Amino acid sequence: MWRRPDDDRSPRGSTDALGFDRAAWHVDQTVGEITFTPPGLRVTAPVHVVGSYDPTDGTWLCGWDHPSVPEPLAGAGSTQDT
């Protein structure tokens, strides 16, 4: 559920308190996981690559068409519900 950032019920306050706003992160494409390492924690979750943004030329490349994204990670963006 999305909530406004100024809504005190927003989960953002807890993520900031845990340090996720400053956490280092790494995506392991071989196992399909993203790992966040805020101070004193290590949190992993499944990941799908939606795409990548190149700030040097302002381009976006969708994950399903990205040559360096393995098919299992890019698959979520390649299908469309009808």
N, C-alpha and C positions, 0 to 999 in steps of 0.2 A: 504494500500500500504506500503510495506517495503522499507525503505531507509537506507543507510549507516549511522552509528552514527555521522560521521563527515560531513554529508550533512546538510547545514544550513537550509534546508527546512524541516528537520525532526521534527516531533511533540515532540520529546524527550525534546528539549529545553524548550518548554512551560510546560511540565509536571514537569521538574526539577524546573522551576521558581515557580510553584504552590506548590511544596513540596511533590509531589507524590513519589519521590525517597526516602523520609524519613517518609512517612505517615504510621500511624498505619492502620491495616485493619482487617476485620472480615467477615467471611462467615456465613450467617444464612441459614442453610440447610432446615429449615422448610418453608421458603418463597422463597428460590432460589435466594438470593441476596448477593452480595459482597459490603461492605461499606468501603470506604477509608476516613480517617479523617486527612488530612494534616492540618497544623495550620490555623484556621479560616474557614475551609470548612468541609462539609460532602457530600460525593458523593456516590451514590448507582448505581448499575448496575446489570442486570441479570447475573447469574453465572452457569456454567456447570463444573463438576469436571472431569477433564481428567484423573487424577490419583494422587498418592502420592508417594513421595520418602522418604525412610528411610535411613538417612545418617549413622546410626550405623552399618548396614550390607550391604549398597549399593544396596538395592532392590527397584524396582518400581512395584506398584500394580495399574493396570488400574482401572479407576472409575467404569466401567461397571461390574467389578468383585469384587469390594470393599464392604465388609459387612457393613460398616458404612455410605455408600453413598446412599441416597434415590433414587429410580428408576427414578423419573423425572429429577434429576440432573445428573445421570449417563447415561441416555438414549442416549445422543448425541454421545457418544463414542462406543455404542454397535451396530450401524448399519453401513453398508457399501454400498456405491453407486456402482452399477454395470453397 
